[in-house]
Amino acid sequence: MLGALAKMGIVSVDSAKMAISEMFSDERNVKAAEAAYKEMSA
């Protein structure tokens, strides 16, 4: 969800990735956010 919000400009991609990393130890969560960011159309 944060990846999609980053794509909409509500949060920055770096902020979203940092927040996810701080909340969840599994790196797959960051990768999922990156995938959501890339999949969102502009």
PDBQT receptor file of N, H, CA, C and O in Angstrom, charges set to zero:
ATOM      1  N   MET A   1       0.827  -1.197   0.000  1.00  0.00    +0.000 N 
ATOM      2  CA  MET A   1       0.000   0.000   0.000  1.00  0.00    +0.000 C 
ATOM      3  C   MET A   1       0.870   1.259   0.000  1.00  0.00    +0.000 C 
ATOM      4  O   MET A   1       0.565   2.230  -0.693  1.00  0.00    +0.000 OA
ATOM      5  N   LEU A   2       1.941   1.238   0.772  1.00  0.00    +0.000 N 
ATOM      6  H   LEU A   2       2.189   0.450   1.335  1.00  0.00    +0.000 HD
ATOM      7  CA  LEU A   2       2.817   2.414   0.791  1.00  0.00    +0.000 C 
ATOM      8  C   LEU A   2       3.470   2.655  -0.559  1.00  0.00    +0.000 C 
ATOM      9  O   LEU A   2       3.726   3.800  -0.931  1.00  0.00    +0.000 OA
ATOM     10  N   GLY A   3       3.739   1.589  -1.292  1.00  0.00    +0.000 N 
ATOM     11  H   GLY A   3       3.532   0.659  -0.990  1.00  0.00    +0.000 HD
ATOM     12  CA  GLY A   3       4.294   1.751  -2.628  1.00  0.00    +0.000 C 
ATOM     13  C   GLY A   3       3.337   2.489  -3.541  1.00  0.00    +0.000 C 
ATOM     14  O   GLY A   3       3.751   3.340  -4.329  1.00  0.00    +0.000 OA
ATOM     15  N   ALA A   4       2.064   2.166  -3.437  1.00  0.00    +0.000 N 
ATOM     16  H   ALA A   4       1.728   1.474  -2.798  1.00  0.00    +0.000 HD
ATOM     17  CA  ALA A   4       1.047   2.852  -4.243  1.00  0.00    +0.000 C 
ATOM     18  C   ALA A   4       0.904   4.303  -3.808  1.00  0.00    +0.000 C 
ATOM     19  O   ALA A   4       0.748   5.188  -4.650  1.00  0.00    +0.000 OA
ATOM     20  N   LEU A   5       0.955   4.558  -2.514  1.00  0.00    +0.000 N 
ATOM     21  H   LEU A   5       1.082   3.839  -1.830  1.00  0.00    +0.000 HD
ATOM     22  CA  LEU A   5       0.869   5.936  -2.022  1.00  0.00    +0.000 C 
ATOM     23  C   LEU A   5       2.068   6.758  -2.487  1.00  0.00    +0.000 C 
ATOM     24  O   LEU A   5       1.941   7.950  -2.769  1.00  0.00    +0.000 OA
ATOM     25  N   ALA A   6       3.223   6.119  -2.564  1.00  0.00    +0.000 N 
ATOM     26  H   ALA A   6       3.326   5.152  -2.335  1.00  0.00    +0.000 HD
ATOM     27  CA  ALA A   6       4.408   6.816  -3.054  1.00  0.00    +0.000 C 
ATOM     28  C   ALA A   6       4.235   7.192  -4.523  1.00  0.00    +0.000 C 
ATOM     29  O   ALA A   6       4.630   8.280  -4.944  1.00  0.00    +0.000 OA
ATOM     30  N   LYS A   7       3.654   6.304  -5.283  1.00  0.00    +0.000 N 
ATOM     31  H   LYS A   7       3.333   5.421  -4.941  1.00  0.00    +0.000 HD
ATOM     32  CA  LYS A   7       3.445   6.583  -6.705  1.00  0.00    +0.000 C 
ATOM     33  C   LYS A   7       2.493   7.763  -6.888  1.00  0.00    +0.000 C 
ATOM     34  O   LYS A   7       2.625   8.526  -7.845  1.00  0.00    +0.000 OA
ATOM     35  N   MET A   8       1.535   7.914  -5.973  1.00  0.00    +0.000 N 
ATOM     36  H   MET A   8       1.428   7.294  -5.195  1.00  0.00    +0.000 HD
ATOM     37  CA  MET A   8       0.579   9.021  -6.051  1.00  0.00    +0.000 C 
ATOM     38  C   MET A   8       1.157  10.310  -5.496  1.00  0.00    +0.000 C 
ATOM     39  O   MET A   8       0.512  11.356  -5.566  1.00  0.00    +0.000 OA
ATOM     40  N   GLY A   9       2.363  10.254  -4.945  1.00  0.00    +0.000 N 
ATOM     41  H   GLY A   9       2.887   9.404  -4.888  1.00  0.00    +0.000 HD
ATOM     42  CA  GLY A   9       3.012  11.451  -4.431  1.00  0.00    +0.000 C 
ATOM     43  C   GLY A   9       2.621  11.824  -3.012  1.00  0.00    +0.000 C 
ATOM     44  O   GLY A   9       2.945  12.916  -2.546  1.00  0.00    +0.000 OA
ATOM     45  N   ILE A  10       1.929  10.929  -2.322  1.00  0.00    +0.000 N 
ATOM     46  H   ILE A  10       1.666  10.041  -2.701  1.00  0.00    +0.000 HD
ATOM     47  CA  ILE A  10       1.493  11.206  -0.949  1.00  0.00    +0.000 C 
ATOM     48  C   ILE A  10       2.670  11.056   0.017  1.00  0.00    +0.000 C 
ATOM     49  O   ILE A  10       2.796  11.822   0.972  1.00  0.00    +0.000 OA
ATOM     50  N   VAL A  11       3.518  10.080  -0.234  1.00  0.00    +0.000 N 
ATOM     51  H   VAL A  11       3.416   9.458  -1.010  1.00  0.00    +0.000 HD
ATOM     52  CA  VAL A  11       4.762   9.894   0.524  1.00  0.00    +0.000 C 
ATOM     53  C   VAL A  11       5.877   9.666  -0.483  1.00  0.00    +0.000 C 
ATOM     54  O   VAL A  11       5.611   9.297  -1.627  1.00  0.00    +0.000 OA
ATOM     55  N   SER A  12       7.119   9.881  -0.075  1.00  0.00    +0.000 N 
ATOM     56  H   SER A  12       7.335  10.181   0.854  1.00  0.00    +0.000 HD
ATOM     57  CA  SER A  12       8.230   9.610  -0.987  1.00  0.00    +0.000 C 
ATOM     58  C   SER A  12       8.550   8.115  -0.966  1.00  0.00    +0.000 C 
ATOM     59  O   SER A  12       8.261   7.417   0.006  1.00  0.00    +0.000 OA
ATOM     60  N   VAL A  13       9.140   7.649  -2.037  1.00  0.00    +0.000 N 
ATOM     61  H   VAL A  13       9.375   8.215  -2.827  1.00  0.00    +0.000 HD
ATOM     62  CA  VAL A  13       9.514   6.240  -2.124  1.00  0.00    +0.000 C 
ATOM     63  C   VAL A  13      10.517   5.895  -1.032  1.00  0.00    +0.000 C 
ATOM     64  O   VAL A  13      10.405   4.851  -0.390  1.00  0.00    +0.000 OA
ATOM     65  N   ASP A  14      11.487   6.760  -0.824  1.00  0.00    +0.000 N 
ATOM     66  H   ASP A  14      11.578   7.608  -1.346  1.00  0.00    +0.000 HD
ATOM     67  CA  ASP A  14      12.499   6.489   0.198  1.00  0.00    +0.000 C 
ATOM     68  C   ASP A  14      11.885   6.443   1.593  1.00  0.00    +0.000 C 
ATOM     69  O   ASP A  14      12.254   5.590   2.401  1.00  0.00    +0.000 OA
ATOM     70  N   SER A  15      10.965   7.338   1.881  1.00  0.00    +0.000 N 
ATOM     71  H   SER A  15      10.666   8.030   1.224  1.00  0.00    +0.000 HD
ATOM     72  CA  SER A  15      10.297   7.338   3.191  1.00  0.00    +0.000 C 
ATOM     73  C   SER A  15       9.484   6.073   3.386  1.00  0.00    +0.000 C 
ATOM     74  O   SER A  15       9.486   5.485   4.468  1.00  0.00    +0.000 OA
ATOM     75  N   ALA A  16       8.791   5.655   2.342  1.00  0.00    +0.000 N 
ATOM     76  H   ALA A  16       8.789   6.133   1.463  1.00  0.00    +0.000 HD
ATOM     77  CA  ALA A  16       7.984   4.438   2.429  1.00  0.00    +0.000 C 
ATOM     78  C   ALA A  16       8.870   3.226   2.686  1.00  0.00    +0.000 C 
ATOM     79  O   ALA A  16       8.560   2.398   3.543  1.00  0.00    +0.000 OA
ATOM     80  N   LYS A  17       9.972   3.119   1.945  1.00  0.00    +0.000 N 
ATOM     81  H   LYS A  17      10.224   3.792   1.249  1.00  0.00    +0.000 HD
ATOM     82  CA  LYS A  17      10.874   1.986   2.126  1.00  0.00    +0.000 C 
ATOM     83  C   LYS A  17      11.500   1.990   3.514  1.00  0.00    +0.000 C 
ATOM     84  O   LYS A  17      11.654   0.933   4.127  1.00  0.00    +0.000 OA
ATOM     85  N   MET A  18      11.860   3.164   4.013  1.00  0.00    +0.000 N 
ATOM     86  H   MET A  18      11.734   4.022   3.515  1.00  0.00    +0.000 HD
ATOM     87  CA  MET A  18      12.454   3.252   5.342  1.00  0.00    +0.000 C 
ATOM     88  C   MET A  18      11.438   2.847   6.418  1.00  0.00    +0.000 C 
ATOM     89  O   MET A  18      11.774   2.119   7.352  1.00  0.00    +0.000 OA
ATOM     90  N   ALA A  19      10.215   3.315   6.284  1.00  0.00    +0.000 N 
ATOM     91  H   ALA A  19       9.941   3.906   5.525  1.00  0.00    +0.000 HD
ATOM     92  CA  ALA A  19       9.185   2.970   7.269  1.00  0.00    +0.000 C 
ATOM     93  C   ALA A  19       8.913   1.471   7.274  1.00  0.00    +0.000 C 
ATOM     94  O   ALA A  19       8.771   0.862   8.334  1.00  0.00    +0.000 OA
ATOM     95  N   ILE A  20       8.843   0.889   6.097  1.00  0.00    +0.000 N 
ATOM     96  H   ILE A  20       8.958   1.384   5.236  1.00  0.00    +0.000 HD
ATOM     97  CA  ILE A  20       8.602  -0.553   6.009  1.00  0.00    +0.000 C 
ATOM     98  C   ILE A  20       9.760  -1.316   6.635  1.00  0.00    +0.000 C 
ATOM     99  O   ILE A  20       9.544  -2.274   7.377  1.00  0.00    +0.000 OA
ATOM    100  N   SER A  21      10.984  -0.898   6.341  1.00  0.00    +0.000 N 
ATOM    101  H   SER A  21      11.159  -0.120   5.739  1.00  0.00    +0.000 HD
ATOM    102  CA  SER A  21      12.163  -1.564   6.899  1.00  0.00    +0.000 C 
ATOM    103  C   SER A  21      12.191  -1.489   8.417  1.00  0.00    +0.000 C 
ATOM    104  O   SER A  21      12.607  -2.439   9.081  1.00  0.00    +0.000 OA
ATOM    105  N   GLU A  22      11.752  -0.364   8.967  1.00  0.00    +0.000 N 
ATOM    106  H   GLU A  22      11.414   0.408   8.427  1.00  0.00    +0.000 HD
ATOM    107  CA  GLU A  22      11.743  -0.198  10.425  1.00  0.00    +0.000 C 
ATOM    108  C   GLU A  22      10.662  -1.038  11.084  1.00  0.00    +0.000 C 
ATOM    109  O   GLU A  22      10.831  -1.484  12.219  1.00  0.00    +0.000 OA
ATOM    110  N   MET A  23       9.552  -1.260  10.385  1.00  0.00    +0.000 N 
ATOM    111  H   MET A  23       9.415  -0.898   9.463  1.00  0.00    +0.000 HD
ATOM    112  CA  MET A  23       8.434  -2.003  10.973  1.00  0.00    +0.000 C 
ATOM    113  C   MET A  23       8.552  -3.513  10.789  1.00  0.00    +0.000 C 
ATOM    114  O   MET A  23       8.114  -4.287  11.640  1.00  0.00    +0.000 OA
ATOM    115  N   PHE A  24       9.151  -3.925   9.665  1.00  0.00    +0.000 N 
ATOM    116  H   PHE A  24       9.507  -3.296   8.974  1.00  0.00    +0.000 HD
ATOM    117  CA  PHE A  24       9.202  -5.343   9.321  1.00  0.00    +0.000 C 
ATOM    118  C   PHE A  24      10.631  -5.742   8.994  1.00  0.00    +0.000 C 
ATOM    119  O   PHE A  24      11.310  -5.054   8.232  1.00  0.00    +0.000 OA
ATOM    120  N   SER A  25      11.083  -6.831   9.556  1.00  0.00    +0.000 N 
ATOM    121  H   SER A  25      10.531  -7.390  10.175  1.00  0.00    +0.000 HD
ATOM    122  CA  SER A  25      12.462  -7.268   9.337  1.00  0.00    +0.000 C 
ATOM    123  C   SER A  25      12.642  -8.004   8.014  1.00  0.00    +0.000 C 
ATOM    124  O   SER A  25      13.759  -8.095   7.504  1.00  0.00    +0.000 OA
ATOM    125  N   ASP A  26      11.568  -8.523   7.461  1.00  0.00    +0.000 N 
ATOM    126  H   ASP A  26      10.661  -8.450   7.876  1.00  0.00    +0.000 HD
ATOM    127  CA  ASP A  26      11.651  -9.290   6.216  1.00  0.00    +0.000 C 
ATOM    128  C   ASP A  26      11.769  -8.338   5.022  1.00  0.00    +0.000 C 
ATOM    129  O   ASP A  26      10.875  -7.528   4.777  1.00  0.00    +0.000 OA
ATOM    130  N   GLU A  27      12.854  -8.439   4.297  1.00  0.00    +0.000 N 
ATOM    131  H   GLU A  27      13.580  -9.097   4.496  1.00  0.00    +0.000 HD
ATOM    132  CA  GLU A  27      13.134  -7.572   3.146  1.00  0.00    +0.000 C 
ATOM    133  C   GLU A  27      12.085  -7.718   2.035  1.00  0.00    +0.000 C 
ATOM    134  O   GLU A  27      11.946  -6.834   1.191  1.00  0.00    +0.000 OA
ATOM    135  N   ARG A  28      11.358  -8.824   2.040  1.00  0.00    +0.000 N 
ATOM    136  H   ARG A  28      11.471  -9.543   2.726  1.00  0.00    +0.000 HD
ATOM    137  CA  ARG A  28      10.333  -9.025   1.008  1.00  0.00    +0.000 C 
ATOM    138  C   ARG A  28       9.238  -7.965   1.082  1.00  0.00    +0.000 C 
ATOM    139  O   ARG A  28       8.598  -7.673   0.072  1.00  0.00    +0.000 OA
ATOM    140  N   ASN A  29       9.014  -7.387   2.254  1.00  0.00    +0.000 N 
ATOM    141  H   ASN A  29       9.534  -7.624   3.074  1.00  0.00    +0.000 HD
ATOM    142  CA  ASN A  29       8.008  -6.336   2.384  1.00  0.00    +0.000 C 
ATOM    143  C   ASN A  29       8.420  -5.085   1.612  1.00  0.00    +0.000 C 
ATOM    144  O   ASN A  29       7.581  -4.440   0.982  1.00  0.00    +0.000 OA
ATOM    145  N   VAL A  30       9.683  -4.746   1.656  1.00  0.00    +0.000 N 
ATOM    146  H   VAL A  30      10.364  -5.270   2.168  1.00  0.00    +0.000 HD
ATOM    147  CA  VAL A  30      10.185  -3.596   0.895  1.00  0.00    +0.000 C 
ATOM    148  C   VAL A  30      10.077  -3.892  -0.599  1.00  0.00    +0.000 C 
ATOM    149  O   VAL A  30       9.684  -3.029  -1.384  1.00  0.00    +0.000 OA
ATOM    150  N   LYS A  31      10.424  -5.100  -0.978  1.00  0.00    +0.000 N 
ATOM    151  H   LYS A  31      10.743  -5.801  -0.341  1.00  0.00    +0.000 HD
ATOM    152  CA  LYS A  31      10.346  -5.481  -2.389  1.00  0.00    +0.000 C 
ATOM    153  C   LYS A  31       8.893  -5.444  -2.889  1.00  0.00    +0.000 C 
ATOM    154  O   LYS A  31       8.647  -5.080  -4.039  1.00  0.00    +0.000 OA
ATOM    155  N   ALA A  32       7.945  -5.814  -2.046  1.00  0.00    +0.000 N 
ATOM    156  H   ALA A  32       8.144  -6.109  -1.112  1.00  0.00    +0.000 HD
ATOM    157  CA  ALA A  32       6.531  -5.749  -2.428  1.00  0.00    +0.000 C 
ATOM    158  C   ALA A  32       6.097  -4.303  -2.633  1.00  0.00    +0.000 C 
ATOM    159  O   ALA A  32       5.337  -4.009  -3.556  1.00  0.00    +0.000 OA
ATOM    160  N   ALA A  33       6.566  -3.410  -1.792  1.00  0.00    +0.000 N 
ATOM    161  H   ALA A  33       7.184  -3.648  -1.042  1.00  0.00    +0.000 HD
ATOM    162  CA  ALA A  33       6.240  -1.990  -1.945  1.00  0.00    +0.000 C 
ATOM    163  C   ALA A  33       6.843  -1.434  -3.224  1.00  0.00    +0.000 C 
ATOM    164  O   ALA A  33       6.206  -0.653  -3.931  1.00  0.00    +0.000 OA
ATOM    165  N   GLU A  34       8.076  -1.841  -3.520  1.00  0.00    +0.000 N 
ATOM    166  H   GLU A  34       8.594  -2.476  -2.946  1.00  0.00    +0.000 HD
ATOM    167  CA  GLU A  34       8.715  -1.407  -4.757  1.00  0.00    +0.000 C 
ATOM    168  C   GLU A  34       7.933  -1.917  -5.968  1.00  0.00    +0.000 C 
ATOM    169  O   GLU A  34       7.762  -1.192  -6.948  1.00  0.00    +0.000 OA
ATOM    170  N   ALA A  35       7.463  -3.153  -5.899  1.00  0.00    +0.000 N 
ATOM    171  H   ALA A  35       7.603  -3.742  -5.103  1.00  0.00    +0.000 HD
ATOM    172  CA  ALA A  35       6.682  -3.719  -6.997  1.00  0.00    +0.000 C 
ATOM    173  C   ALA A  35       5.372  -2.958  -7.174  1.00  0.00    +0.000 C 
ATOM    174  O   ALA A  35       4.962  -2.685  -8.302  1.00  0.00    +0.000 OA
ATOM    175  N   ALA A  36       4.715  -2.616  -6.075  1.00  0.00    +0.000 N 
ATOM    176  H   ALA A  36       5.047  -2.838  -5.158  1.00  0.00    +0.000 HD
ATOM    177  CA  ALA A  36       3.466  -1.848  -6.151  1.00  0.00    +0.000 C 
ATOM    178  C   ALA A  36       3.722  -0.480  -6.758  1.00  0.00    +0.000 C 
ATOM    179  O   ALA A  36       2.923   0.015  -7.553  1.00  0.00    +0.000 OA
ATOM    180  N   TYR A  37       4.824   0.122  -6.387  1.00  0.00    +0.000 N 
ATOM    181  H   TYR A  37       5.474  -0.280  -5.742  1.00  0.00    +0.000 HD
ATOM    182  CA  TYR A  37       5.199   1.438  -6.939  1.00  0.00    +0.000 C 
ATOM    183  C   TYR A  37       5.366   1.335  -8.456  1.00  0.00    +0.000 C 
ATOM    184  O   TYR A  37       4.865   2.180  -9.198  1.00  0.00    +0.000 OA
ATOM    185  N   LYS A  38       6.062   0.314  -8.907  1.00  0.00    +0.000 N 
ATOM    186  H   LYS A  38       6.469  -0.373  -8.304  1.00  0.00    +0.000 HD
ATOM    187  CA  LYS A  38       6.342   0.157 -10.324  1.00  0.00    +0.000 C 
ATOM    188  C   LYS A  38       5.080  -0.207 -11.124  1.00  0.00    +0.000 C 
ATOM    189  O   LYS A  38       4.963   0.155 -12.295  1.00  0.00    +0.000 OA
ATOM    190  N   GLU A  39       4.154  -0.911 -10.501  1.00  0.00    +0.000 N 
ATOM    191  H   GLU A  39       4.249  -1.205  -9.550  1.00  0.00    +0.000 HD
ATOM    192  CA  GLU A  39       2.958  -1.364 -11.194  1.00  0.00    +0.000 C 
ATOM    193  C   GLU A  39       1.872  -0.303 -11.326  1.00  0.00    +0.000 C 
ATOM    194  O   GLU A  39       1.009  -0.392 -12.200  1.00  0.00    +0.000 OA
ATOM    195  N   MET A  40       1.919   0.691 -10.463  1.00  0.00    +0.000 N 
ATOM    196  H   MET A  40       2.619   0.764  -9.753  1.00  0.00    +0.000 HD
ATOM    197  CA  MET A  40       0.911   1.756 -10.530  1.00  0.00    +0.000 C 
ATOM    198  C   MET A  40       1.112   2.577 -11.793  1.00  0.00    +0.000 C 
ATOM    199  O   MET A  40       2.238   2.945 -12.129  1.00  0.00    +0.000 OA
ATOM    200  N   SER A  41       0.039   2.858 -12.480  1.00  0.00    +0.000 N 
ATOM    201  H   SER A  41      -0.876   2.559 -12.208  1.00  0.00    +0.000 HD
ATOM    202  CA  SER A  41       0.157   3.724 -13.654  1.00  0.00    +0.000 C 
ATOM    203  C   SER A  41       0.111   5.170 -13.213  1.00  0.00    +0.000 C 
ATOM    204  O   SER A  41      -0.533   5.502 -12.217  1.00  0.00    +0.000 OA
ATOM    205  N   ALA A  42       0.781   6.021 -13.939  1.00  0.00    +0.000 N 
ATOM    206  H   ALA A  42       1.303   5.752 -14.748  1.00  0.00    +0.000 HD
ATOM    207  CA  ALA A  42       0.893   7.427 -13.569  1.00  0.00    +0.000 C 
ATOM    208  C   ALA A  42      -0.375   8.195 -13.773  1.00  0.00    +0.000 C 
ATOM    209  O   ALA A  42      -0.421   9.394 -13.501  1.00  0.00    +0.000 OA
TER     210      ALA A  42
